[in-house]
Structures are given as C-alpha cells and as structure tokens.
C-alpha cells in the first residue's frame, strides 16, 4: 500500500488561492478526470465553500454537493467540519450539529474531518458521535501549532484521546504551514507508535518548504497526504499532486495515481486558475513562497489581515510593532493555535494594543467571550493579570460551551416555514441566517413573466454583440 492522496483543489485549493470563488460549473469541469485519477478522496466542502456559494456566487451549496456526488462514482468525498462551530463562526446547539452531519452524509459526503481550533475535544464530541451514528468516516484533525505547550507529547496524548473517542483516522492539520521536515518525521513516528489510526497530513506551501516536510512525513510512515493538482497548488495552497506521483512512482510509497487523468484535469483547471488571475481575485503573490510565516510562525492569511487593518488606519509604520505584539498576546491568552476564529482575535487584539498605546485598553467582544470560556479550554492557562484586567472577577465556565445552548433547529424551521423548503434550507439558515435568507428568497422567487425575460435577453444580446 502506497501513500494515499486527498485532492484539495475543490475546497482548500481555491480557498487558499482565490477566496473560494470557484463556481459549481468550474468544480465540475474536470470532475470525471479527478474521479478516475485514483485519489483516496476529493475534499469538496467546508465552511468557506458553503458560505461563499450563497454570499457571492448565488448558488446553493447543497446543490453543489449533490451535483459533485452524482458525477463522482469511484472516489470518496470529504468535507471539513469545525466541531461545534460546524461551518460557521459561533458554537451551535447539538441538534443543529447532529442534523448537519446527517444531511451532509445523506447528500453525498463520505469522510467528515472534524477539528476544534483549541483542540478542546469536548467541542468535537457531538460531531464525532453524529458521524458514527449516521455511518460516516470520522477523521479527527489536531490543530498543529508551535508553542511551549504544543510538544510532541501533547499531540501523542491528544491522539490517544481522539482514538478513544472513536475516530476512524487522524489528521495533523498544519493550517499555517509551519511544520518543519524533522519535526514532521518525529511527530509522525511517535504517532505511529502510539495509535493504530491512519494518519493524514494537511499543510500549506506558504513558507516554501512543505514538499520537504511531506517527504519526511512519508518516510516516517504517514498514510495520507493532502495535495492539490498543479494549477491549484503551491504558494498558499497545498503541495502538488502530480509531483508526488512522479517522486514516489515505483517506490513502496507509490500513490498509484493515473497521470494521464491528472494531466487532462490539470489542463481544464489551469483555465479556471487563469480566469481568476485575469480578474484579479488570484493575486500572483499568493502563488510564491513567503518565508515570513516561518519567521513569525503566523499563517499567511493572518499576515495579510494585519497589513490591511493597519493600512485602513494609515498605520503601516506600526507593522513591526504589531508583529512583535502578536506572540505576546498569544502567550497571554494561553497559546491558542492561530486558526479561525482565534487568529482574527489574537491579530485584532495585537493591533488594538499597539494602536491605543495601552495594552488591553480596548478588547474585542470575541476575546472577552474567549476569556469567559465560551470557546472552550485554552491550551495553556490564560495570564491571570490579563484576564482580571479584561473581565475582572466574572465567572469563567468550566463545562462544554454548547451545554448551555438550547435546541435551535425546530425554532428556525418554524420561523422560516414560508421560506425553507427542506431541512437543508433550514440548516443553511442556521449557519448563515441573513445570507441564507437573502439567497433563498431569490432562489424561490416566482419566475419573472415571459415578456420581461424576453426584453432582458434582447438587451443582453444587443450588449454582447
Ligand atoms: Co488548509
């Protein structure tokens, strides 16, 4: 058995390179070729893909999933699921989490990759149990980061816990692309010694060294790697699928992918990439390495966010100060991995600390909620002086945040009884209420009278000539 490959082009690939704007038609363009290439799975769904469909593309994310499923006969479909956040940004009640898992599997997903930004496994419990209940493959992802508490021992212990929870496989999710080759070798080796679960490595090429890290992980026995087909690979995206086929062919790690099918898919998807290069959504800078992610140990997206926040305030001259402030804030907040939503929270706090001239004088609401325990348990204890300064003697919850949430699904179903036509619609509303309400209202709007449509077409026709 060689190493298996998950193709990320249809989820993380375009999310990392051009703001998740690939349309369903574009996703289907090379779907037959991808299906016969021999992948372990195609990653096709996740938070941003779901949100962008309705918000920017005027598409139904559930339709996209069903259309892909109808064409993909031989390959598993995979999605990314943010634990109790599902695909959104807050904690949802257990009934919504369970229903979302059930409907995702019913509409065609095979593998659900569940993770929690803080690695608080209580936030995974509901999604994991639902995935098992409805017959899906449950992959639990460990958010990878570097800090004094995120040691190899920490990850080995976490892996033991998620194995006990019932995970079918394990993923090391290095969202910032900071895992160095030797660290990967050590981590994968130790995990292989301590768990029977297949191990998947997910990372990004942002720093420019990820091919080396993948190769060392393969040498250490990693079972699955996440790659993107050439036109959608490299830069802020994943390492290149075809390259691993060429490098590993004929070895014990041979992924056995069909290069001719990959070639044909790459030609079609190169045209998609070129469209986004031409319209500016794909910034050429996203395609070349940025070693600053290694220097600052921050995800690339966070660096560009900080820059745009400072530019808005005409304060680019404070950039270096902010970059020094970020690790301080992160340490004081108990070393959260810098992934959504924690990366935004830590970044915004650092900007505020620098710009106001007094640390923690201004604090975003989300940071206050985090300090109250509403996102779960921080990896290391929060600095007590900082907590006191921000929330005083307010109580901090010690239980799972979703334990305090009443069921939400039936209430929303009743609220939108005139709009939602299926449980899937209700779930879209549960996650992104205003965006979904606007989208569904126009999706189900009565068709315009024929005369009006004709006039419209004539007008468009005239324009295009
Ligand atoms: Co990723």
Boltz pocket constraint, residues with backbone or C-beta under 6 A from the ligand:
constraints:
  - pocket:
      binder: B
      contacts: [[A, 12], [A, 174], [A, 175], [A, 202], [A, 203], [A, 204]]
      max_distance: 6.0
